[in-house]
């Protein structure tokens, strides 16, 4: 079973389709990452994320991958990344 964590990224504003594509690409770049329930609203991107088959995933594990991908693919300005 995969432990899924809630991710929220605060932005300075992002186009809905661009943000959804970015989240989908995140899952493609990290093949073991699972993404669900993507929601883009105004200045906020939220989704659930976890690593396939891992029940001991910690928030910092997911946050590290998201911040790494933000560095590689700057589709938008992220002001804050929260993983709970």
mmCIF file as gemmi writes it, N, C-alpha and C atoms, coordinates in Angstrom:
data_model
loop_
_atom_site.group_PDB
_atom_site.id
_atom_site.type_symbol
_atom_site.label_atom_id
_atom_site.label_alt_id
_atom_site.label_comp_id
_atom_site.label_asym_id
_atom_site.label_entity_id
_atom_site.label_seq_id
_atom_site.pdbx_PDB_ins_code
_atom_site.Cartn_x
_atom_site.Cartn_y
_atom_site.Cartn_z
_atom_site.occupancy
_atom_site.B_iso_or_equiv
_atom_site.pdbx_formal_charge
_atom_site.auth_seq_id
_atom_site.auth_asym_id
_atom_site.pdbx_PDB_model_num
ATOM 1 N N . UNK Axp A 1 ? 0.84 -1.184 0 1 0 ? 1 A 1
ATOM 2 C CA . UNK Axp A 1 ? 0 0 0 1 0 ? 1 A 1
ATOM 3 C C . UNK Axp A 1 ? 0.886 1.249 0 1 0 ? 1 A 1
ATOM 4 N N . UNK Axp A 2 ? 0.441 2.253 -0.69 1 0 ? 2 A 1
ATOM 5 C CA . UNK Axp A 2 ? 1.192 3.494 -0.802 1 0 ? 2 A 1
ATOM 6 C C . UNK Axp A 2 ? 0.654 4.527 0.182 1 0 ? 2 A 1
ATOM 7 N N . UNK Axp A 3 ? 1.538 5.089 0.99 1 0 ? 3 A 1
ATOM 8 C CA . UNK Axp A 3 ? 1.163 6.163 1.903 1 0 ? 3 A 1
ATOM 9 C C . UNK Axp A 3 ? 1.129 7.458 1.096 1 0 ? 3 A 1
ATOM 10 N N . UNK Axp A 4 ? -0.034 8.096 1.051 1 0 ? 4 A 1
ATOM 11 C CA . UNK Axp A 4 ? -0.207 9.328 0.289 1 0 ? 4 A 1
ATOM 12 C C . UNK Axp A 4 ? -0.231 10.518 1.248 1 0 ? 4 A 1
ATOM 13 N N . UNK Axp A 5 ? 0.523 11.563 0.893 1 0 ? 5 A 1
ATOM 14 C CA . UNK Axp A 5 ? 0.609 12.786 1.691 1 0 ? 5 A 1
ATOM 15 C C . UNK Axp A 5 ? -0.018 13.949 0.932 1 0 ? 5 A 1
ATOM 16 N N . UNK Axp A 6 ? -0.525 14.921 1.655 1 0 ? 6 A 1
ATOM 17 C CA . UNK Axp A 6 ? -1.141 16.102 1.037 1 0 ? 6 A 1
ATOM 18 C C . UNK Axp A 6 ? -0.077 17.156 0.754 1 0 ? 6 A 1
ATOM 19 N N . UNK Axp A 7 ? -0.036 17.592 -0.504 1 0 ? 7 A 1
ATOM 20 C CA . UNK Axp A 7 ? 0.939 18.587 -0.95 1 0 ? 7 A 1
ATOM 21 C C . UNK Axp A 7 ? 0.196 19.859 -1.334 1 0 ? 7 A 1
ATOM 22 N N . UNK Axp A 8 ? 0.716 20.989 -0.877 1 0 ? 8 A 1
ATOM 23 C CA . UNK Axp A 8 ? 0.183 22.29 -1.272 1 0 ? 8 A 1
ATOM 24 C C . UNK Axp A 8 ? 1.352 23.165 -1.701 1 0 ? 8 A 1
ATOM 25 N N . UNK Axp A 9 ? 1.235 23.75 -2.888 1 0 ? 9 A 1
ATOM 26 C CA . UNK Axp A 9 ? 2.249 24.664 -3.389 1 0 ? 9 A 1
ATOM 27 C C . UNK Axp A 9 ? 1.582 26.02 -3.583 1 0 ? 9 A 1
ATOM 28 N N . UNK Axp A 10 ? 2.069 27.023 -2.859 1 0 ? 10 A 1
ATOM 29 C CA . UNK Axp A 10 ? 1.576 28.393 -3.026 1 0 ? 10 A 1
ATOM 30 C C . UNK Axp A 10 ? 2.418 29.056 -4.109 1 0 ? 10 A 1
ATOM 31 N N . UNK Axp A 11 ? 1.746 29.704 -5.051 1 0 ? 11 A 1
ATOM 32 C CA . UNK Axp A 11 ? 2.424 30.337 -6.178 1 0 ? 11 A 1
ATOM 33 C C . UNK Axp A 11 ? 2.052 31.809 -6.278 1 0 ? 11 A 1
ATOM 34 N N . UNK Axp A 12 ? 2.686 32.471 -7.211 1 0 ? 12 A 1
ATOM 35 C CA . UNK Axp A 12 ? 2.344 33.867 -7.497 1 0 ? 12 A 1
ATOM 36 C C . UNK Axp A 12 ? 1.268 33.943 -8.574 1 0 ? 12 A 1
ATOM 37 N N . UNK Axp A 13 ? 0.658 32.841 -8.851 1 0 ? 13 A 1
ATOM 38 C CA . UNK Axp A 13 ? -0.339 32.753 -9.905 1 0 ? 13 A 1
ATOM 39 C C . UNK Axp A 13 ? 0.159 31.826 -10.989 1 0 ? 13 A 1
ATOM 40 N N . UNK Axp A 14 ? -0.684 30.942 -11.415 1 0 ? 14 A 1
ATOM 41 C CA . UNK Axp A 14 ? -0.297 29.958 -12.407 1 0 ? 14 A 1
ATOM 42 C C . UNK Axp A 14 ? -1.515 29.593 -13.247 1 0 ? 14 A 1
ATOM 43 N N . UNK Axp A 15 ? -1.289 29.308 -14.493 1 0 ? 15 A 1
ATOM 44 C CA . UNK Axp A 15 ? -2.361 28.871 -15.387 1 0 ? 15 A 1
ATOM 45 C C . UNK Axp A 15 ? -2.746 27.439 -15.022 1 0 ? 15 A 1
ATOM 46 N N . UNK Axp A 16 ? -4.031 27.179 -14.943 1 0 ? 16 A 1
ATOM 47 C CA . UNK Axp A 16 ? -4.54 25.875 -14.495 1 0 ? 16 A 1
ATOM 48 C C . UNK Axp A 16 ? -3.955 24.716 -15.299 1 0 ? 16 A 1
ATOM 49 N N . UNK Axp A 17 ? -4.016 24.772 -16.618 1 0 ? 17 A 1
ATOM 50 C CA . UNK Axp A 17 ? -3.531 23.671 -17.452 1 0 ? 17 A 1
ATOM 51 C C . UNK Axp A 17 ? -2.03 23.474 -17.299 1 0 ? 17 A 1
ATOM 52 N N . UNK Axp A 18 ? -1.304 24.575 -17.216 1 0 ? 18 A 1
ATOM 53 C CA . UNK Axp A 18 ? 0.151 24.506 -17.047 1 0 ? 18 A 1
ATOM 54 C C . UNK Axp A 18 ? 0.507 23.808 -15.734 1 0 ? 18 A 1
ATOM 55 N N . UNK Axp A 19 ? -0.217 24.148 -14.67 1 0 ? 19 A 1
ATOM 56 C CA . UNK Axp A 19 ? 0.043 23.531 -13.366 1 0 ? 19 A 1
ATOM 57 C C . UNK Axp A 19 ? -0.315 22.051 -13.37 1 0 ? 19 A 1
ATOM 58 N N . UNK Axp A 20 ? -1.436 21.693 -13.984 1 0 ? 20 A 1
ATOM 59 C CA . UNK Axp A 20 ? -1.823 20.287 -14.068 1 0 ? 20 A 1
ATOM 60 C C . UNK Axp A 20 ? -0.797 19.487 -14.868 1 0 ? 20 A 1
ATOM 61 N N . UNK Axp A 21 ? -0.316 20.057 -15.961 1 0 ? 21 A 1
ATOM 62 C CA . UNK Axp A 21 ? 0.715 19.389 -16.764 1 0 ? 21 A 1
ATOM 63 C C . UNK Axp A 21 ? 1.999 19.209 -15.962 1 0 ? 21 A 1
ATOM 64 N N . UNK Axp A 22 ? 2.356 20.213 -15.163 1 0 ? 22 A 1
ATOM 65 C CA . UNK Axp A 22 ? 3.56 20.147 -14.342 1 0 ? 22 A 1
ATOM 66 C C . UNK Axp A 22 ? 3.457 19.003 -13.33 1 0 ? 22 A 1
ATOM 67 N N . UNK Axp A 23 ? 2.301 18.874 -12.679 1 0 ? 23 A 1
ATOM 68 C CA . UNK Axp A 23 ? 2.096 17.802 -11.695 1 0 ? 23 A 1
ATOM 69 C C . UNK Axp A 23 ? 2.159 16.436 -12.378 1 0 ? 23 A 1
ATOM 70 N N . UNK Axp A 24 ? 1.541 16.307 -13.544 1 0 ? 24 A 1
ATOM 71 C CA . UNK Axp A 24 ? 1.589 15.039 -14.278 1 0 ? 24 A 1
ATOM 72 C C . UNK Axp A 24 ? 3.021 14.695 -14.681 1 0 ? 24 A 1
ATOM 73 N N . UNK Axp A 25 ? 3.765 15.69 -15.104 1 0 ? 25 A 1
ATOM 74 C CA . UNK Axp A 25 ? 5.159 15.462 -15.5 1 0 ? 25 A 1
ATOM 75 C C . UNK Axp A 25 ? 6.011 15.072 -14.293 1 0 ? 25 A 1
ATOM 76 N N . UNK Axp A 26 ? 5.698 15.623 -13.142 1 0 ? 26 A 1
ATOM 77 C CA . UNK Axp A 26 ? 6.385 15.243 -11.901 1 0 ? 26 A 1
ATOM 78 C C . UNK Axp A 26 ? 6.281 13.735 -11.686 1 0 ? 26 A 1
ATOM 79 N N . UNK Axp A 27 ? 5.1 13.202 -11.877 1 0 ? 27 A 1
ATOM 80 C CA . UNK Axp A 27 ? 4.895 11.753 -11.72 1 0 ? 27 A 1
ATOM 81 C C . UNK Axp A 27 ? 5.632 10.961 -12.795 1 0 ? 27 A 1
ATOM 82 N N . UNK Axp A 28 ? 5.802 11.531 -13.977 1 0 ? 28 A 1
ATOM 83 C CA . UNK Axp A 28 ? 6.536 10.843 -15.045 1 0 ? 28 A 1
ATOM 84 C C . UNK Axp A 28 ? 8.041 10.853 -14.796 1 0 ? 28 A 1
ATOM 85 N N . UNK Axp A 29 ? 8.561 11.958 -14.27 1 0 ? 29 A 1
ATOM 86 C CA . UNK Axp A 29 ? 9.994 12.075 -14.017 1 0 ? 29 A 1
ATOM 87 C C . UNK Axp A 29 ? 10.417 11.12 -12.895 1 0 ? 29 A 1
ATOM 88 N N . UNK Axp A 30 ? 9.622 11.066 -11.849 1 0 ? 30 A 1
ATOM 89 C CA . UNK Axp A 30 ? 9.901 10.159 -10.729 1 0 ? 30 A 1
ATOM 90 C C . UNK Axp A 30 ? 8.933 8.982 -10.847 1 0 ? 30 A 1
ATOM 91 N N . UNK Axp A 31 ? 9.371 7.948 -11.528 1 0 ? 31 A 1
ATOM 92 C CA . UNK Axp A 31 ? 8.506 6.82 -11.889 1 0 ? 31 A 1
ATOM 93 C C . UNK Axp A 31 ? 7.857 6.151 -10.684 1 0 ? 31 A 1
ATOM 94 N N . UNK Axp A 32 ? 8.496 6.222 -9.524 1 0 ? 32 A 1
ATOM 95 C CA . UNK Axp A 32 ? 7.916 5.579 -8.34 1 0 ? 32 A 1
ATOM 96 C C . UNK Axp A 32 ? 6.934 6.482 -7.596 1 0 ? 32 A 1
ATOM 97 N N . UNK Axp A 33 ? 6.77 7.726 -8.062 1 0 ? 33 A 1
ATOM 98 C CA . UNK Axp A 33 ? 5.859 8.654 -7.402 1 0 ? 33 A 1
ATOM 99 C C . UNK Axp A 33 ? 4.444 8.505 -7.949 1 0 ? 33 A 1
ATOM 100 N N . UNK Axp A 34 ? 3.503 8.409 -7.032 1 0 ? 34 A 1
ATOM 101 C CA . UNK Axp A 34 ? 2.095 8.357 -7.393 1 0 ? 34 A 1
ATOM 102 C C . UNK Axp A 34 ? 1.445 9.685 -7.03 1 0 ? 34 A 1
ATOM 103 N N . UNK Axp A 35 ? 0.587 10.176 -7.919 1 0 ? 35 A 1
ATOM 104 C CA . UNK Axp A 35 ? -0.099 11.457 -7.745 1 0 ? 35 A 1
ATOM 105 C C . UNK Axp A 35 ? -1.606 11.222 -7.856 1 0 ? 35 A 1
ATOM 106 N N . UNK Axp A 36 ? -2.378 11.9 -7.012 1 0 ? 36 A 1
ATOM 107 C CA . UNK Axp A 36 ? -3.841 11.79 -7.071 1 0 ? 36 A 1
ATOM 108 C C . UNK Axp A 36 ? -4.458 13.127 -6.674 1 0 ? 36 A 1
ATOM 109 N N . UNK Axp A 37 ? -5.685 13.317 -7.081 1 0 ? 37 A 1
ATOM 110 C CA . UNK Axp A 37 ? -6.514 14.446 -6.637 1 0 ? 37 A 1
ATOM 111 C C . UNK Axp A 37 ? -5.881 15.817 -6.862 1 0 ? 37 A 1
ATOM 112 N N . UNK Axp A 38 ? -5.376 16.057 -8.057 1 0 ? 38 A 1
ATOM 113 C CA . UNK Axp A 38 ? -4.781 17.353 -8.381 1 0 ? 38 A 1
ATOM 114 C C . UNK Axp A 38 ? -5.863 18.43 -8.432 1 0 ? 38 A 1
ATOM 115 N N . UNK Axp A 39 ? -5.585 19.569 -7.789 1 0 ? 39 A 1
ATOM 116 C CA . UNK Axp A 39 ? -6.516 20.693 -7.783 1 0 ? 39 A 1
ATOM 117 C C . UNK Axp A 39 ? -5.711 21.978 -7.933 1 0 ? 39 A 1
ATOM 118 N N . UNK Axp A 40 ? -6.083 22.793 -8.919 1 0 ? 40 A 1
ATOM 119 C CA . UNK Axp A 40 ? -5.424 24.077 -9.125 1 0 ? 40 A 1
ATOM 120 C C . UNK Axp A 40 ? -6.48 25.16 -8.96 1 0 ? 40 A 1
ATOM 121 N N . UNK Axp A 41 ? -6.212 26.095 -8.049 1 0 ? 41 A 1
ATOM 122 C CA . UNK Axp A 41 ? -7.172 27.151 -7.781 1 0 ? 41 A 1
ATOM 123 C C . UNK Axp A 41 ? -6.424 28.431 -7.44 1 0 ? 41 A 1
ATOM 124 N N . UNK Axp A 42 ? -6.533 29.416 -8.311 1 0 ? 42 A 1
ATOM 125 C CA . UNK Axp A 42 ? -5.894 30.703 -8.06 1 0 ? 42 A 1
ATOM 126 C C . UNK Axp A 42 ? -4.392 30.581 -7.89 1 0 ? 42 A 1
ATOM 127 N N . UNK Axp A 43 ? -3.925 30.85 -6.702 1 0 ? 43 A 1
ATOM 128 C CA . UNK Axp A 43 ? -2.493 30.824 -6.409 1 0 ? 43 A 1
ATOM 129 C C . UNK Axp A 43 ? -2.077 29.563 -5.659 1 0 ? 43 A 1
ATOM 130 N N . UNK Axp A 44 ? -2.862 28.49 -5.803 1 0 ? 44 A 1
ATOM 131 C CA . UNK Axp A 44 ? -2.578 27.285 -5.037 1 0 ? 44 A 1
ATOM 132 C C . UNK Axp A 44 ? -2.709 26.039 -5.906 1 0 ? 44 A 1
ATOM 133 N N . UNK Axp A 45 ? -1.72 25.152 -5.786 1 0 ? 45 A 1
ATOM 134 C CA . UNK Axp A 45 ? -1.745 23.841 -6.437 1 0 ? 45 A 1
ATOM 135 C C . UNK Axp A 45 ? -1.741 22.823 -5.307 1 0 ? 45 A 1
ATOM 136 N N . UNK Axp A 46 ? -2.684 21.909 -5.327 1 0 ? 46 A 1
ATOM 137 C CA . UNK Axp A 46 ? -2.69 20.874 -4.302 1 0 ? 46 A 1
ATOM 138 C C . UNK Axp A 46 ? -2.898 19.512 -4.955 1 0 ? 46 A 1
ATOM 139 N N . UNK Axp A 47 ? -2.318 18.505 -4.329 1 0 ? 47 A 1
ATOM 140 C CA . UNK Axp A 47 ? -2.464 17.124 -4.788 1 0 ? 47 A 1
ATOM 141 C C . UNK Axp A 47 ? -1.979 16.197 -3.686 1 0 ? 47 A 1
ATOM 142 N N . UNK Axp A 48 ? -2.249 14.917 -3.854 1 0 ? 48 A 1
ATOM 143 C CA . UNK Axp A 48 ? -1.74 13.901 -2.932 1 0 ? 48 A 1
ATOM 144 C C . UNK Axp A 48 ? -0.608 13.189 -3.644 1 0 ? 48 A 1
ATOM 145 N N . UNK Axp A 49 ? 0.46 12.892 -2.906 1 0 ? 49 A 1
ATOM 146 C CA . UNK Axp A 49 ? 1.621 12.245 -3.505 1 0 ? 49 A 1
ATOM 147 C C . UNK Axp A 49 ? 2.206 11.215 -2.543 1 0 ? 49 A 1
ATOM 148 N N . UNK Axp A 50 ? 2.766 10.17 -3.131 1 0 ? 50 A 1
ATOM 149 C CA . UNK Axp A 50 ? 3.441 9.134 -2.354 1 0 ? 50 A 1
ATOM 150 C C . UNK Axp A 50 ? 4.318 8.329 -3.281 1 0 ? 50 A 1
ATOM 151 N N . UNK Axp A 51 ? 5.056 7.406 -2.708 1 0 ? 51 A 1
ATOM 152 C CA . UNK Axp A 51 ? 5.936 6.554 -3.503 1 0 ? 51 A 1
ATOM 153 C C . UNK Axp A 51 ? 5.369 5.146 -3.535 1 0 ? 51 A 1
ATOM 154 N N . UNK Axp A 52 ? 5.265 4.58 -4.718 1 0 ? 52 A 1
ATOM 155 C CA . UNK Axp A 52 ? 4.627 3.292 -4.946 1 0 ? 52 A 1
ATOM 156 C C . UNK Axp A 52 ? 5.12 2.23 -3.963 1 0 ? 52 A 1
ATOM 157 N N . UNK Axp A 53 ? 4.172 1.637 -3.264 1 0 ? 53 A 1
ATOM 158 C CA . UNK Axp A 53 ? 4.453 0.526 -2.369 1 0 ? 53 A 1
ATOM 159 C C . UNK Axp A 53 ? 5.139 0.888 -1.066 1 0 ? 53 A 1
ATOM 160 N N . UNK Axp A 54 ? 5.322 2.158 -0.803 1 0 ? 54 A 1
ATOM 161 C CA . UNK Axp A 54 ? 6.019 2.558 0.426 1 0 ? 54 A 1
ATOM 162 C C . UNK Axp A 54 ? 5.023 3.073 1.462 1 0 ? 54 A 1
ATOM 163 N N . UNK Axp A 55 ? 5.052 2.458 2.626 1 0 ? 55 A 1
ATOM 164 C CA . UNK Axp A 55 ? 4.177 2.872 3.709 1 0 ? 55 A 1
ATOM 165 C C . UNK Axp A 55 ? 4.887 3.785 4.699 1 0 ? 55 A 1
ATOM 166 N N . UNK Axp A 56 ? 6.21 3.934 4.551 1 0 ? 56 A 1
ATOM 167 C CA . UNK Axp A 56 ? 6.978 4.72 5.52 1 0 ? 56 A 1
ATOM 168 C C . UNK Axp A 56 ? 7.474 6.051 4.94 1 0 ? 56 A 1
ATOM 169 N N . UNK Axp A 57 ? 6.812 6.531 3.91 1 0 ? 57 A 1
ATOM 170 C CA . UNK Axp A 57 ? 7.19 7.802 3.296 1 0 ? 57 A 1
ATOM 171 C C . UNK Axp A 57 ? 6.952 8.945 4.275 1 0 ? 57 A 1
ATOM 172 N N . UNK Axp A 58 ? 7.946 9.793 4.408 1 0 ? 58 A 1
ATOM 173 C CA . UNK Axp A 58 ? 7.849 10.95 5.291 1 0 ? 58 A 1
ATOM 174 C C . UNK Axp A 58 ? 7.626 12.208 4.449 1 0 ? 58 A 1
ATOM 175 N N . UNK Axp A 59 ? 7.014 13.239 5.015 1 0 ? 59 A 1
ATOM 176 C CA . UNK Axp A 59 ? 6.793 14.484 4.272 1 0 ? 59 A 1
ATOM 177 C C . UNK Axp A 59 ? 8.064 15.042 3.636 1 0 ? 59 A 1
ATOM 178 N N . UNK Axp A 60 ? 9.188 14.962 4.334 1 0 ? 60 A 1
ATOM 179 C CA . UNK Axp A 60 ? 10.443 15.492 3.784 1 0 ? 60 A 1
ATOM 180 C C . UNK Axp A 60 ? 10.888 14.747 2.535 1 0 ? 60 A 1
ATOM 181 N N . UNK Axp A 61 ? 10.547 13.443 2.424 1 0 ? 61 A 1
ATOM 182 C CA . UNK Axp A 61 ? 10.904 12.663 1.235 1 0 ? 61 A 1
ATOM 183 C C . UNK Axp A 61 ? 10.209 13.226 -0.003 1 0 ? 61 A 1
ATOM 184 N N . UNK Axp A 62 ? 8.93 13.499 0.141 1 0 ? 62 A 1
ATOM 185 C CA . UNK Axp A 62 ? 8.141 14.033 -0.969 1 0 ? 62 A 1
ATOM 186 C C . UNK Axp A 62 ? 8.556 15.472 -1.264 1 0 ? 62 A 1
ATOM 187 N N . UNK Axp A 63 ? 8.728 16.276 -0.22 1 0 ? 63 A 1
ATOM 188 C CA . UNK Axp A 63 ? 9.094 17.683 -0.395 1 0 ? 63 A 1
ATOM 189 C C . UNK Axp A 63 ? 10.422 17.812 -1.127 1 0 ? 63 A 1
ATOM 190 N N . UNK Axp A 64 ? 11.386 16.95 -0.815 1 0 ? 64 A 1
ATOM 191 C CA . UNK Axp A 64 ? 12.694 16.996 -1.461 1 0 ? 64 A 1
ATOM 192 C C . UNK Axp A 64 ? 12.56 16.775 -2.979 1 0 ? 64 A 1
ATOM 193 N N . UNK Axp A 65 ? 11.746 15.81 -3.391 1 0 ? 65 A 1
ATOM 194 C CA . UNK Axp A 65 ? 11.55 15.528 -4.816 1 0 ? 65 A 1
ATOM 195 C C . UNK Axp A 65 ? 10.838 16.686 -5.513 1 0 ? 65 A 1
ATOM 196 N N . UNK Axp A 66 ? 9.853 17.264 -4.85 1 0 ? 66 A 1
ATOM 197 C CA . UNK Axp A 66 ? 9.121 18.389 -5.446 1 0 ? 66 A 1
ATOM 198 C C . UNK Axp A 66 ? 10.048 19.587 -5.616 1 0 ? 66 A 1
ATOM 199 N N . UNK Axp A 67 ? 10.816 19.906 -4.597 1 0 ? 67 A 1
ATOM 200 C CA . UNK Axp A 67 ? 11.735 21.044 -4.696 1 0 ? 67 A 1
ATOM 201 C C . UNK Axp A 67 ? 12.821 20.788 -5.737 1 0 ? 67 A 1
ATOM 202 N N . UNK Axp A 68 ? 13.276 19.545 -5.838 1 0 ? 68 A 1
ATOM 203 C CA . UNK Axp A 68 ? 14.256 19.184 -6.864 1 0 ? 68 A 1
ATOM 204 C C . UNK Axp A 68 ? 13.673 19.408 -8.256 1 0 ? 68 A 1
ATOM 205 N N . UNK Axp A 69 ? 12.422 18.972 -8.45 1 0 ? 69 A 1
ATOM 206 C CA . UNK Axp A 69 ? 11.789 19.126 -9.754 1 0 ? 69 A 1
ATOM 207 C C . UNK Axp A 69 ? 11.479 20.595 -10.055 1 0 ? 69 A 1
ATOM 208 N N . UNK Axp A 70 ? 11.133 21.371 -9.029 1 0 ? 70 A 1
ATOM 209 C CA . UNK Axp A 70 ? 10.92 22.802 -9.238 1 0 ? 70 A 1
ATOM 210 C C . UNK Axp A 70 ? 12.194 23.473 -9.753 1 0 ? 70 A 1
ATOM 211 N N . UNK Axp A 71 ? 13.339 23.011 -9.284 1 0 ? 71 A 1
ATOM 212 C CA . UNK Axp A 71 ? 14.62 23.552 -9.74 1 0 ? 71 A 1
ATOM 213 C C . UNK Axp A 71 ? 14.875 23.174 -11.196 1 0 ? 71 A 1
ATOM 214 N N . UNK Axp A 72 ? 14.513 21.943 -11.57 1 0 ? 72 A 1
ATOM 215 C CA . UNK Axp A 72 ? 14.741 21.463 -12.94 1 0 ? 72 A 1
ATOM 216 C C . UNK Axp A 72 ? 13.743 22.062 -13.927 1 0 ? 72 A 1
ATOM 217 N N . UNK Axp A 73 ? 12.51 22.289 -13.484 1 0 ? 73 A 1
ATOM 218 C CA . UNK Axp A 73 ? 11.452 22.733 -14.381 1 0 ? 73 A 1
ATOM 219 C C . UNK Axp A 73 ? 10.696 23.888 -13.729 1 0 ? 73 A 1
ATOM 220 N N . UNK Axp A 74 ? 11.146 25.092 -13.988 1 0 ? 74 A 1
ATOM 221 C CA . UNK Axp A 74 ? 10.55 26.281 -13.383 1 0 ? 74 A 1
ATOM 222 C C . UNK Axp A 74 ? 9.354 26.773 -14.195 1 0 ? 74 A 1
ATOM 223 N N . UNK Axp A 75 ? 8.279 26.032 -14.171 1 0 ? 75 A 1
ATOM 224 C CA . UNK Axp A 75 ? 7.086 26.412 -14.919 1 0 ? 75 A 1
ATOM 225 C C . UNK Axp A 75 ? 6.345 27.564 -14.245 1 0 ? 75 A 1
ATOM 226 N N . UNK Axp A 76 ? 6.606 27.76 -12.953 1 0 ? 76 A 1
ATOM 227 C CA . UNK Axp A 76 ? 5.946 28.814 -12.192 1 0 ? 76 A 1
ATOM 228 C C . UNK Axp A 76 ? 6.8 29.121 -10.964 1 0 ? 76 A 1
ATOM 229 N N . UNK Axp A 77 ? 6.496 30.231 -10.309 1 0 ? 77 A 1
ATOM 230 C CA . UNK Axp A 77 ? 7.205 30.624 -9.088 1 0 ? 77 A 1
ATOM 231 C C . UNK Axp A 77 ? 6.512 29.988 -7.895 1 0 ? 77 A 1
ATOM 232 N N . UNK Axp A 78 ? 7.214 29.14 -7.164 1 0 ? 78 A 1
ATOM 233 C CA . UNK Axp A 78 ? 6.663 28.53 -5.951 1 0 ? 78 A 1
ATOM 234 C C . UNK Axp A 78 ? 7.121 29.351 -4.751 1 0 ? 78 A 1
ATOM 235 N N . UNK Axp A 79 ? 6.146 29.88 -4.012 1 0 ? 79 A 1
ATOM 236 C CA . UNK Axp A 79 ? 6.463 30.665 -2.827 1 0 ? 79 A 1
ATOM 237 C C . UNK Axp A 79 ? 6.613 29.804 -1.593 1 0 ? 79 A 1
ATOM 238 N N . UNK Axp A 80 ? 5.873 28.693 -1.543 1 0 ? 80 A 1
ATOM 239 C CA . UNK Axp A 80 ? 5.916 27.813 -0.398 1 0 ? 80 A 1
ATOM 240 C C . UNK Axp A 80 ? 5.473 26.422 -0.819 1 0 ? 80 A 1
ATOM 241 N N . UNK Axp A 81 ? 6.164 25.402 -0.308 1 0 ? 81 A 1
ATOM 242 C CA . UNK Axp A 81 ? 5.778 24.007 -0.539 1 0 ? 81 A 1
ATOM 243 C C . UNK Axp A 81 ? 5.512 23.376 0.814 1 0 ? 81 A 1
ATOM 244 N N . UNK Axp A 82 ? 4.298 22.843 0.987 1 0 ? 82 A 1
ATOM 245 C CA . UNK Axp A 82 ? 3.916 22.216 2.231 1 0 ? 82 A 1
ATOM 246 C C . UNK Axp A 82 ? 3.508 20.774 1.963 1 0 ? 82 A 1
ATOM 247 N N . UNK Axp A 83 ? 4.048 19.846 2.751 1 0 ? 83 A 1
ATOM 248 C CA . UNK Axp A 83 ? 3.697 18.436 2.62 1 0 ? 83 A 1
ATOM 249 C C . UNK Axp A 83 ? 3.308 17.922 4 1 0 ? 83 A 1
ATOM 250 N N . UNK Axp A 84 ? 2.105 17.386 4.108 1 0 ? 84 A 1
ATOM 251 C CA . UNK Axp A 84 ? 1.597 16.874 5.405 1 0 ? 84 A 1
ATOM 252 C C . UNK Axp A 84 ? 1.026 15.498 5.231 1 0 ? 84 A 1
